[in-house]
Amino acid sequence: MNDSDSTPAPAADRYSERLTVPLWWWPVGAGLVALLGYQAQLASYLQSWSIAFYPVLGVLAAWLLFSMSRMRIRVDADGTLHAHKAMLPADVVARGAVVPPSARSAAMGRQLDPAAFLVYRSWIKPMVLLVLDDPDDPTPYWLVSTRHPEKVLAAMGVTDAGAAPQATSESSAAESSVEESTEAGSADA
């Protein structure tokens, strides 16, 4: 085997997350299977063959919950965000921000641009907002559901635009208090 035949091993992802449904949905699904199976048995007048409704409904419920839990969010070694089947290179992202659960309804409601790209799961409250700077793309921004939006931004190498003004206002407040104490000290002298 020579060196030209070998392919380099793919680099590890910087961040990876599977957007699974909450664990408590599985027992609720089992309860619904029991309830609907019993209703189907009653509708068939408790015939012996009607027991087959339980495994059929169980397979359908498990398939539904599993398929809802298949979406992956990952940032590869190059900083490209992979949200399900879509890819967003980090070099076209102008800025990013964490959308906290308290602001999610506004971001998904009255403030939503119809041209925005969404990867949304209702059971995952926080989101990440990625504003694009690509003249060839009509999409103004991406809104992606993730449990750890700050880790996604860090993996892409994008600073949180929502956190930056707070840090600068705190530092400017600290600088102004230092200036005031310096001025007060010089006025006393």
C-alpha positions as CSV (number, residue, x, y, z in Angstrom):
1,M,0.0,0.0,0.0
2,N,1.4,3.4,-1.0
3,D,0.7,6.8,0.4
4,S,-1.4,7.9,-2.6
5,D,-3.9,5.1,-1.9
6,S,-4.6,6.1,1.7
7,T,-7.1,8.8,2.5
8,P,-6.7,11.1,5.4
9,A,-8.9,10.4,8.4
10,P,-11.8,12.9,8.7
11,A,-11.2,15.4,11.5
12,A,-13.5,15.2,14.5
13,D,-16.5,17.5,14.7
14,R,-16.2,20.6,16.9
15,Y,-19.8,20.2,18.1
16,S,-22.5,17.6,17.6
17,E,-25.9,17.2,19.1
18,R,-29.0,15.1,18.3
19,L,-32.3,16.9,18.8
20,T,-34.1,14.1,20.6
21,V,-37.6,14.3,22.0
22,P,-37.9,14.5,25.8
23,L,-37.7,11.2,27.6
24,W,-41.1,11.6,29.2
25,W,-42.7,11.5,25.7
26,W,-41.9,7.7,25.5
27,P,-44.1,6.7,28.5
28,V,-46.8,9.1,27.2
29,G,-46.6,7.3,23.9
30,A,-46.9,4.0,25.6
31,G,-50.0,5.2,27.4
32,L,-51.6,6.4,24.2
33,V,-50.8,3.0,22.6
34,A,-52.6,1.3,25.5
35,L,-55.6,3.7,25.3
36,L,-56.0,3.5,21.5
37,G,-55.4,-0.3,21.5
38,Y,-58.1,-0.8,24.1
39,Q,-60.5,1.5,22.1
40,A,-59.8,-0.5,19.0
41,Q,-60.5,-3.7,20.9
42,L,-63.8,-2.4,22.2
43,A,-64.7,-1.3,18.6
44,S,-64.1,-4.9,17.4
45,Y,-66.2,-6.3,20.3
46,L,-63.2,-7.8,22.1
47,Q,-62.5,-10.3,19.3
48,S,-59.5,-12.5,19.9
49,W,-57.7,-11.1,16.8
50,S,-58.1,-7.5,18.1
51,I,-55.1,-7.9,20.4
52,A,-53.0,-7.3,17.2
53,F,-53.8,-3.5,17.5
54,Y,-51.4,-3.2,20.4
55,P,-48.1,-4.1,18.6
56,V,-49.2,-2.3,15.4
57,L,-49.9,0.9,17.3
58,G,-46.7,0.4,19.4
59,V,-44.5,0.2,16.3
60,L,-46.2,3.3,14.8
61,A,-45.7,5.3,18.0
62,A,-42.1,4.2,18.4
63,W,-41.4,5.0,14.7
64,L,-42.9,8.4,15.1
65,L,-40.9,9.3,18.2
66,F,-37.7,7.9,16.8
67,S,-38.1,9.8,13.5
68,M,-38.7,13.0,15.4
69,S,-35.4,12.4,17.3
70,R,-33.2,11.8,14.2
71,M,-32.2,15.4,13.4
72,R,-28.5,16.3,14.1
73,I,-26.9,19.6,14.5
74,R,-23.1,19.6,14.1
75,V,-20.2,21.8,13.4
76,D,-17.4,20.1,11.5
77,A,-13.7,20.7,11.8
78,D,-13.9,23.5,9.2
79,G,-16.5,25.4,11.2
80,T,-19.4,24.6,8.8
81,L,-22.7,24.1,10.5
82,H,-24.7,21.1,9.4
83,A,-28.3,21.4,10.4
84,H,-30.1,18.2,9.2
85,K,-29.3,18.2,5.5
86,A,-28.4,21.9,5.1
87,M,-24.8,23.3,5.4
88,L,-23.7,26.8,6.4
89,P,-20.1,27.7,6.1
90,A,-18.8,29.9,8.9
91,D,-17.3,32.4,6.4
92,V,-20.7,33.6,5.3
93,V,-21.9,34.3,8.8
94,A,-21.7,38.0,9.6
95,R,-22.8,37.7,13.3
96,G,-24.6,35.3,15.6
97,A,-26.6,35.5,18.7
98,V,-28.2,33.3,21.3
99,V,-32.0,33.4,21.3
100,P,-33.1,32.6,24.9
101,P,-36.3,30.7,25.5
102,S,-38.0,33.9,26.7
103,A,-37.4,35.6,23.3
104,R,-38.1,32.5,21.1
105,S,-41.8,33.3,20.6
106,A,-40.9,36.8,19.3
107,A,-38.2,35.4,17.1
108,M,-40.5,32.8,15.6
109,G,-43.6,35.1,15.5
110,R,-43.9,38.8,14.7
111,Q,-40.1,39.3,14.1
112,L,-39.7,36.3,11.8
113,D,-38.6,37.1,8.2
114,P,-40.4,34.8,5.8
115,A,-37.2,34.3,3.9
116,A,-35.3,33.0,6.9
117,F,-34.1,29.4,7.1
118,L,-35.5,27.5,10.1
119,V,-34.5,24.3,11.8
120,Y,-37.1,24.3,14.5
121,R,-38.1,21.8,17.2
122,S,-40.8,23.0,19.5
123,W,-39.5,20.9,22.5
124,I,-36.1,22.6,22.4
125,K,-36.4,26.1,23.8
126,P,-33.1,27.9,23.1
127,M,-32.1,28.8,19.5
128,V,-29.1,30.3,17.7
129,L,-29.5,33.1,15.2
130,L,-26.9,33.3,12.4
131,V,-27.1,36.4,10.2
132,L,-25.7,35.8,6.8
133,D,-23.4,38.1,4.8
134,D,-23.7,36.4,1.4
135,P,-24.9,38.6,-1.6
136,D,-25.7,35.4,-3.6
137,D,-28.1,34.0,-1.0
138,P,-31.6,35.6,-0.5
139,T,-31.8,34.0,3.0
140,P,-31.2,36.8,5.6
141,Y,-30.5,34.6,8.6
142,W,-30.8,31.1,10.0
143,L,-32.7,30.2,13.2
144,V,-31.6,26.8,14.5
145,S,-33.0,25.0,17.6
146,T,-30.2,23.7,19.9
147,R,-29.8,22.9,23.5
148,H,-26.5,24.7,23.7
149,P,-26.4,27.7,21.4
150,E,-23.3,29.2,22.9
151,K,-21.4,26.0,22.1
152,V,-22.6,26.2,18.5
153,L,-21.4,29.8,18.2
154,A,-18.1,29.0,19.8
155,A,-17.5,25.9,17.6
156,M,-18.2,28.1,14.5
157,G,-15.9,30.8,15.8
158,V,-18.7,33.4,15.9
159,T,-19.0,35.7,18.8
160,D,-22.4,36.2,20.5
161,A,-23.6,39.6,19.3
162,G,-26.2,39.6,22.1
163,A,-23.6,39.2,24.8
164,A,-21.1,41.7,23.5
165,P,-23.0,44.9,24.3
166,Q,-23.5,43.8,27.8
167,A,-19.8,43.2,28.3
168,T,-18.9,46.6,26.8
169,S,-21.5,48.4,28.8
170,E,-20.2,46.8,32.0
171,S,-16.6,47.7,31.1
172,S,-17.6,51.3,30.2
173,A,-19.5,51.6,33.5
174,A,-16.4,50.4,35.3
175,E,-14.2,52.8,33.4
176,S,-16.5,55.7,34.1
177,S,-16.5,54.9,37.8
178,V,-12.7,54.8,37.8
179,E,-12.6,58.1,36.0
180,E,-15.1,59.6,38.5
181,S,-13.0,58.4,41.5
182,T,-9.9,59.7,39.8
183,E,-11.6,63.1,39.3
184,A,-12.9,63.1,42.8
185,G,-9.4,62.3,44.1
186,S,-7.8,65.1,42.1
187,A,-10.6,67.6,43.2
188,D,-9.8,66.8,46.9
189,A,-6.1,67.5,46.4
